[in-house]
Amino acid sequence: ANLDFSKALIQGTSTSRTLIYDITSLSSYSQNINLLEYGYNRDGLDLPQVNLSLIVDKELGIPLMYDVYPGSIVDVSTLKNTIKKINAQGVSDYTLIMDRGFFSTANIEELASSNLSFIIPPASTLKSVKESVSAIHNSIDDPQYLKLHQKEPLFVMPVDIDVGDIHLKGYAYYDQRREQKERNTFYRRLYELVERLKSVNLKPWMNPGEVFREIARKDARFIEWKTVDGKFEVALRKNAISQAINKLGKFILLYQGQFSWEECLSLYRGKDTVEKGFYILKNDIDLMPANVRTDSTLRGYLFIAFLALVL
C-alpha cells in the first residue's frame, strides 16, 4: 500500500527532484514483532528497534517514500534497495542528499555505477579523506578562496578525493563564525567533563577505567587520568585538543553531477527537512515506542503515521 501511495504522490507532484535521504531507529516494547531487533539505537534506548528510512522532497518539504527494515540492518545496507525503489517509481534526474552515515566505499561505488547525482560529506576514516583534510588546513584561509554566502565570509576551495576506484570532486569549506561557535561548545564540554570526573567518589569495588569510559565517552581521548585516594586526577591532552581544534569550522562536501560550491552547500543544508520529519514522527505524532503486536499491524501503523506526516 505504501509503494502504491508513494507512486501516486510522486506522479501527482511536480518537483525539483532533489531528494533527501536518511534513516532513523524506532524502538518498541512489543515482544511479537519479527522486525524488532537490537542494533545501533540513535536515541540511546536499550530496546529492540526497527529502522525507518525516509525520502523527503526538498522543494515541497514533504516525504515521498519510506521503508522499514529490521533493527540490526545498518544504514549502508539500505541504500541499494532504496535506489531501486526510487527508480521503480519512475523518478529520474534526481539528486540524493545524504549525511556521512551513508559514506562508504561500497555505497559510493553503488551511487557512481547508478550514474546518480548526489551530495555527501565524507567520513574521516578513509586514508584519502584524512590526507585531503590535512592538506586544506594550511591553505584554505588563503584570500583567493574567500567567498560570501548569505552576506557572511566563507572560504571555499575545490578538492578531489579517491574513494576506492571512484574519483570524486568536492568543495572544502571554512566558516570562521561556525568555528568560534564550535570552539566555545567544545571547551565548555571539556570543562564540564573535567569537573564531573573530579567530583566522582570511587568505591573500592568500582573499576576506575570503566567509570572513566562511561563518563568521558567520545571525549576520552582528550583526557589523561589516574586515581589517588578514590578520586580522579585529570589533565587535558594538549596535542589531541589541538588536532580537534584545527578541524573546527571546516568541512567537505563531495558530489557527483554538476554543482557549484553554493549549490552544494545550499542543497546539503536542506537536509534539515528530513530531520524535522523524524522529529515530528517521534514527538508530535508520538510514533514510538508502540505496543503493536504483529509485523502487519506495525506496517499499517507506520503507513498511517506517514500519511499524517505528509498532511
Residue, then its C-alpha position, 0 to 999 in steps of 0.5 A: a500500500n505504501l509503494d502504491f501511495s508513494k507512486a501516486l504522490i510522486q506522479g501527482t507532484s511536480t518537483s525539483r527532484t532533489l531528494i533527501y535521504d536518511i534513516t532513523s531507529l524506532s524502538s518498541y516494547s512489543q515482544n511479537i514483532n519479527l522486525l524488532e531487533y537490537g542494533y545501533n539505537r540513535d536515541g540511546l534506548d536499550l530496546p529492540q528497534v526497527n529502522l525507518s528510512l525516509i525520502v523527503d522532497k526538498e522543494l515541497g518539504i514533504p516525504l515521498m517514500y519510506d521503508v522499514y527494515p529490521g533493527s540490526i540492518v545498518d544504514v549502508s545496507t539500505l541504500k541499494n534497495t532504496i535506489k531501486k525503489i526510487n527508480a521503480q517509481g519512475v523518478s529520474d534526474y534526481t539528486l540524493i542528499m545524504d549525511r556521512g552515515f551513508f559514506s562508504t566505499a561500497n555505497i559510493e561505488e553503488l551511487a557512481s555505477s547508478n550514474l546518480s547525482f548526489i551530495i555527501p560529506p565524507a567520513s574521516t576514516l578513509k586514508s584519502v579523506k584524512e590526507s585531503v583534510s590535512a592538506i586544506h588546513n594550511s591553505i584554505d584561509d588563503p584570500q583567493y578562496l574567500k567567498l560570501h554566502q548569505k552576506e557572511p565570509l566563507f572560504v571555499m576551495p575545490v578538492d578531489i578525493d579517491v574513494g576506492d576506484i571512484h574519483l570524486k570532486g568536492y568543495a572544502y569549506y571554512d566558516q570562521r563564525r561556525e568555528q568560534k561557535e564550535r570552539n566555545t561548545f567544545y571547551r565548555r564540554l571539556y570543562e564540564l567533563v573535567e569537573r564531573l570526573k573530579s567530583v566522582n567518589l570511587k568505591p573500592w569495588m568500582n573499576p576506575g577505567e570503566v567509570f572513566r569510559e562511561i563518563a568521558r565517552k567520545d571525549a576520552r581521548f582528550i583526557e589523561w587520568k589516574t586515581v589517588d585516594g578514590k578520586f580522579e586526577v585529570a589533565l587535558r591532552k594538549n596535542a589531541i585538543s589541538q588536532a580537534i581544534n584545527k578541524l573546527g569550522k571546516f568541512i567537505l562536501l563531495y558530489q557527483g553531477q554538476f554543482s557549484w560550491e553554493e549549490c552544494l552547500s545550499l542543497y546539503r543544508g536542506k537536509d534539515t527537512v528530513e530531520k524535522g520529519f523524524y522529529i515530528l514522527k517521534n514527538d508530535i505524532d508520538l510514533m514510538p515506542a508502540n505496543v503493536r503486536t504483529d509485523s502487519t499491524l506495525r506496517g499499517y501503523l507506520f503507513i498511517a503515521f506517514l500519511a499524517l506526516v505528509l498532511 
